[in-house]
Amino acid sequence: MLTWHSFLQSVMFFVRSISVKVTKNHYRSSSVLMSGAVVIAVVAFSANGFGGGGKNAMAAPRTVDSLEADEEPETEALFEGSSFVTEAKIQFGLLNTGSEGQHLAGALLERDVRDRQRRQADAQIEIEALQKQILKEKEEAEARRKAEEERRAARRIKVSDEDYQVLLRIVQAEAGVCDEKGKILVADVIINRVLSGKFPGSVKGVVYQGSQFQPVSNGRINSVKVTAETIRCVDRALDGEDYSNGALYFMNRKASGRKAGWFDSRLTYLFAHGGHEFFK
């Protein structure tokens, strides 16, 4: 690499060599020529010497002719080798990269917002569907409750104190050994008969109708002791609790003996529970 001192020596040597060759008559033109040579030398040094190395780093000063011949390539080399041009390219690249990064970040943010909105919309749709389902279930439950209440209300018959006592005793006599459902079923059959129109219209009339209930025929209805469970079951039946499927008859096959044939031949079997078979 040329130092500043060696560069000045080269310039001065070049000036002295030209000064010897010119005459006084050509002083002015020589001065111009020298000035041009100095300028060219400075340009050459700036482009090559300070740039650091290369074929032109130690080259001898040029003449005017060589300057004119190489002026355009030298100028192009100056600008192409300039750090300013390189830096400008780098800066442009950085700016361009930043712009693309911002665009990408914006696109990701927009996608994230859309995804969040979509999830919120899906969640809202799911919530609304659940709310509709809950509302539907509530309406169905309310409809069932009303239907059950109407059914129970239709089964609530008016009973006198005497009717109530008769119902307690016949249930105890017929189903005293049965579970709660068995006791309610016997009471339900009595109530079904009262409501049917085919039998007497009161509990006492149904129970004491001729040849209908064995405890009445043998007088056991008058000797039974009514339990608290029987009372609860009769009250539930009078409140409309019903498992009978409309049964109007029941029998204990073992206790009925030959009479069981009449049930089998003339009635429709429904179901059995607690030792009793129920018919319609």
Buried (B, 14 or more C-beta within 10 A) or exposed (E): EBEEEEBEEBBEEBBEEBEEEBEEEEEEEBEEBBEEBBEBBEBBBEBBBEBEEBEBBEBEBBBBEEBEEBEEEBEEBBEEEEEEEEEEEEEEEEEEEEEEEEEEEEEEEEEEEEEEEEEEEEEEEEEEEEEEEEEEEEEEEEEEEEEEEEEEEEBEBEBEEEBBBBBBBBBBBBBBEBEBBBBBBBBBBBBBBBBEEEBBEBBBBBBBEEEBBBBBEEEBBEEBEBBEBBBEBBBBBBEBBBBBEBBBBBBBBEEBEEEBEEBEEEBEEBEEBBBBBBBE
